[in-house]
Amino acid sequence: MNPDDTTVDTLLRGRVTLVQPRRGFRSSLDPLLLARFLTPPHGRFLDIGCGTGALSFTLLADDPSATGVGVELQERLARLAGLGRARNQLDDRFQVVEGDIRALAVGLSATPFDLVATNPPFRVTGHGVRSPDGERARANHEVTLTLAEWLDCAARLLRPGGRLGVVYAAERLPELLAGMNARELSPARLRAVHPFADRPAVRVLVEAHRQSRRTLVIEPPLVLHEAAEGEAKFTAEAQRLLEADGPEVPR
């Protein structure tokens, strides 16, 4: 891969390195918010659709005892996740598997996971503006993996009592919760993410437990931005999550 086609970005104030395409799919805030929402210990985790590794690398940095497997369908992103694994010296703690999680689930289910974490595609095909870039389209739209399919895989791959963590589109929360309940995945924590305090939520962070009935706790909303001198800046809480005690925003 031509180095000129990639950028090297840092998370967690330089403790984590992310190798990303210069053009194409690049990490957003979503995996970073999910990583900060999930509390250690993470045990042995699976990242469905790991991309270039932002979510996995952050989970591993937050919990030095954790180990993980990242599954990524897209060849270039899987290769970049492998480069990131090497740069972060995680060869003995993290495995990158290129392939379709639906086909890999049978083999992976032999050793169920303590945690399945995912930032899945959440836009229904035919709704919203679909990127002409195939890499971005597959990452953001349900081109290759639907809500029902990744929930089936998560339920199959989690040990009883294990956790599922997901960041998802707020407008599809009813579908998400219904799908979880239909698969013995009991929602336990939910937090809405708002771009500004006076605007509707755009994302939800949800933690569910497999075969373990839980009372759903709805946590205070996370507001990302506030207006300051005519410009938007991160709120104090978002700043703490993304920089002071968590990953910096990739540049």
Helices and strands as residue ranges (DSSP letters): G 3-5, E 6-11, G 12-14, E 16-21, H 30-37, E 44-48, H 54-62, E 67-72, H 75-87, E 94-98, H 101-108, E 113-118, H 134-140, H 147-157, E 158-169, G 170-172, H 173-182, E 185-194, E 203-210, E 217-218, E 222-223, E 225-228, E 231-234, H 236-239, I 240-244
